[in-house]
Amino acid sequence: MSQTVAPPQPAAESAPRPHPRQRSARATLLGAVLALLAATFLTATAPPASAAQLTEVTNFGENPTNLRMQIYVPDSVAEQPPVLLALHYCTGTGEAYYSGTQFASLADQYGFIVIYPSATRSSRCWDVSSPQALSRGGGSDPVGLMSMVNHTVETYDADTSRVFVTGASSGAMMTNVMLGVYPDVFAAGSASSGVPFGCFATTNGSEWNSECSGGRIIHTPQEWGDLVRAAYPGYTGPYPRMQLWHGTVDDILAYQNFTEEIKQWTNVHGLSQTPEFSDSPQQGLTRTRYGGTGTQATVEANSFAGSGHGLPGGLDPRVIAFFGLDSAP
């Protein structure tokens, strides 16, 4: 993450419809917020020094929402390489996420492939709210993202047991969605400043759910887990491991969502809400682990005291370590 976490999903709120003048004021305010957040969080780093480069891929398969696909294949790609799906924030692009994170340089070091998709709707946010997106094979963005993964696995003879997904803000929300909808595809996910699977659900076409963003949707662990299990009815296989990151003073996607994510993913794995391990690896960071005590515990939760929607930089190597991409399988 060197995380350049950016703004939330902008869209109209639920009915009743606001007066046009209210809509205009809301749009103006939202635009100002997005611009401020982008300026705050988008601190790009230089691309890795190698001959490999970000490459556009077209005709990669079913793509109902016309997503763009770009891919980074390092010069020294591993035999049967692992694959990482890296999902940008709202207003972002695959190119921006490539430049603003360390994943490509880490891919150079360890030989995995990184897919950098881009959402193409006007908000450049991922669909994490529609009924189509929240059910397996239902349509919308998850189908296009899954096509990218399948295309990459087939093209590069990738290791299907080592496919991972990570993202920030809207990309973190979609990380939760992809793990819920395609639990048989991903070995693990890492979500930075996101919300639980299903929290942003709407039925009126809106991309935005104020109740969720404000941390006012509270469920029991069982209820949260049931939302995930309902996304792929009949699935009885293992679920992916999950790593979570959040700032305690996030005023875009409230910190309560971090607590709800922990409830959800520990329940999905049948784990206690009491961590098996807790430490503070750096100032202001509290790390708890569930279902294990090591680097690749089943669920890991990282809380940054005093951090908002944007988190401290330099976290991407910890994501890679959680995935196990810094070592041989």
N, C-alpha and C positions, 0 to 999 in steps of 0.2 A: 502496500500500500503506500508508500511514500505519498500518502493518500491525498490526492487532490479531490477530496469529496466535494461534490457540488450539489446544486439545489434540488429541491423536491419536485414532484410531479405537479406541474401547474395545470389547472383545469377548472371548469365551473363546478360549484358545489351542488349539492342535492337540491331538489325542489323544496320550497317554492322558488320560482324563477325571480331573480332580482330585477328591479327596474333597470332599463338601459343605462341610466346615468350611474346607478350602482355598479353595473357590470363594467362600465368604462373606468370608474374609479378603482375597482378591484383589479382590472387588467393593468392599469398604470402602476398600482402598488406592487403587483406581482412581478411586472417587468423590472421595477427598480430592485426588488429583492433578488431576482435571478441575476441581474447584472452585478449587484454587490457580492453575491456569493461566488459567482464565477471569478470576479476579480480577486476575491479573498483566497480561493482554494486552487485555482488553476495555475500552478507554478510548474511549468514544464521543465523536464530535464532533457539533456541531449540524447538522441538515439544512440544505441550501442555502436561502438567502433568496430564494424565488421562489414564484410561484403553483403551479408544478408540484409534484406530490406522488407518493409511492409508491402504486401502484394495484394491487389484486389482480385477477388474470385467471383465469377458470375456463373449462373446456371448450376448452382450447387444443390438444387433439389426444391422440394415444395417450400414455398415462401409466401404465405398468404398476405403478409403485411409489407412486402417489398423491402425487407431489411437488406442492408449492405453487409458484405463479408470481406474482411481483410485478414491476412494470415501472416505470421512471422515464423519462418522455418530457419533455425540457426545453421551456420555453415557446417558445424559438426553435430548434426542431428543424431540422436541415439538410434540404435537398431530397435525397431518396434517402439517408437517414442511415446511417452506420455503426452496427453493433450490438455491444455488449459484454456477454458472459455473465459475471457476477461470482459466484463460488462461495465460500460461507462455509466456515469451519472446523468441526470436530466440536463439538457442543453449541451451535453457532450457528444463526442463522436469516437469511433474506434481509433482514429488517428490521434486525437487528444489523449485518450487513455494510454495509447502506446507511448507517446512522448512524456506523459506525466507520471508514469509508474516505472518500476524497475523490472517488470516481468520479462521484457525482451532481453535485457542484459543478463538476467538470471537464466533465461533459456539458452543464451550463448554459453553460459558456464556449465549447465547441467544437461543440455541436449533435448529438452522438451519443446513442443510446438505450442504457440499461442494463437488463438483465434480472437480477433478484435472486431466484433460486430458493431454496426451502427443502426440505431433506430431512425426511422425516416419521417415519422409524424412531426407536426410543427413544434411540439414541445421537446422533441428528441428524448422523451421518456419511454421506458418500457411499459408494456401493458401488463400490469400485475393486478388488475381489478376486474376485468370482464369475466363472465362465466366461462367463455371459451378458453381464456388463458389459464384458468384454474382447474381444468380437467384434462386428463391425458388425451392427446390427439384431438382436443376440442377446437383447435385453430389458433389464430393470432400469433404473437411473437414466439411463444415457446416452440411452435412447429417449425418456424424458420430457423431458430437457433439449433434445434435438434438436427435439421437438415445439414447445417454447417458442421456439426460434430460428426455426423455419419460420413459426409463427404471427406473430411479430414482423415478419419479412421481408414476409410477405403483407399484413399489416394496414397497415404504414407504408411500403410500397414501398421497403424498405431496399436498400442496396447490397450485393449478395451477394458482392462481391469484398472487402468490408471488414467481415467478421464476426470477432470476436476472443473469447478466453476467458482469464480470469485467476482465481486463487484462492490461498488460504492454507491450509497444513497439509493437511487432508483435501481442501479445495478445490484445492490445488496438485496433489495426487495425481489428482484428477478432471480437472484441466487436461491433465495428461499423457495420461490415458485418452481424453479427447475428441479430442485432436489425433491420437492413434493410430487411433481407430475412425472418425472423420469427417475425414480429412485434406483432403478435397475441399470442406469447408464453411468451415473456419477459415483465415484468412490468417496468424495468429500466435497464440501463447499466452505467458503469463507465470506462472510457478509459484514461489511463495514457501514455502520450507521443506517440500518435498515429496519424492517418491521417483520413480524411473523407471517408465515404463509396464510393467506386468506384474510388478513387484517384489512387490506385495502379494498376488499371486494365491494363492487357496486353493481347495480342492475339497470341503471339509467343512462349508461354510456359515458358517465363521468370518469375521468382519470384520477380524480382526487377524492380522498375520504378524510374529512377533517376530524372525525371522531378517532380514527386510527392515528393520524399524524399527531394529534394532541395527546395521545396516550390514554384515551378514555375507553378503549375497547379492552375489557378485562375478561379473561376466561380462566377456568381451571386448567391444569395441565392436561387432563383427560379430554376436555373440550377442544383445546388447541391441537392435541394429537389426532383427534378424530377428523379435524379439518384436513390434515395432511393425508390421513388414510383414505378419506373419501375421494381424493383426487385420482386415485388409481384403484378402483374397487377390485377386490379379489387378489390383490398383490400380497404375497406372503413371504417375499424374500427380505434380505437385509436392507436397512436404510443407510444412506450416506452419513459419514461423520460430519460434524458441523463446528466451525469456528466463528465466534461472534466478537465484534468490536463496537464500542459505543462510547460517546462522551456524556458525562453526567449533566451537562448544561446544554444539551442539544435542544435548540428552540425551533427546529424544523421538523424533525421526527423525534418526538419526546423520548426521554430516557426510559420511561415505563415500557416502551416497546422492547428494549433489551431484556428486561425481566420477563416479558411475555414470550420472547423468543427462547429463552432458557427453559421456561416451562414446556414449550412446545417440543423442542428437540430432545430434551431428557425424557419426556413421556413417549415420544415416538420410539425411543430406544429402550423403553422400560426401565429407566434409571431413576434413582432417588433425586429429589430436589436438593439434597445436601451434597456439596462437593466433596470429592475424595482428596482434593489437593487445592491449596491456595497459597499464593505468594505475591510478591511485588517486584517484578524483574527490573523495573525502572521507576523513577520518581513519578508519583501520581497514577501509576498503573496497578490495578488489582486484577490478578489472573486466577480464575478458578477452573478446575477440571472435573469432569464427571465421567464415570465409567472407565477410569484409568488415571494414572498420575504422570505419565510421560508426555513427550512432545506430541504424540499422535493419539491422545485420549479421544474417547468417542465424542464428547462435547467439550469445547473450550470456550470460556467467556472472558473477554478482556474489557475492563471498564477504566476509562481515563477520567480522573477527577479534574473538574474545571475545564474540560474540553467541550467545545460545541459540536456542530455538525461536521466540521473539518477536524481531522485527527492529526497527531504528530506524524512527521514523515519517517521514512526508513523502516516501515513495518513489513514491507513485501517479503524480505527474507524469512520472516517468521511465518508468513502464509505458506511459503514454499516448504519450510521445515514441517509444518503441520500436515501438508499433503504428502510429505516424504519424497518430494522431487529433488531434494539435495543429496539423495543417496540412491544406490541401486535397489531395485525391488527385492 
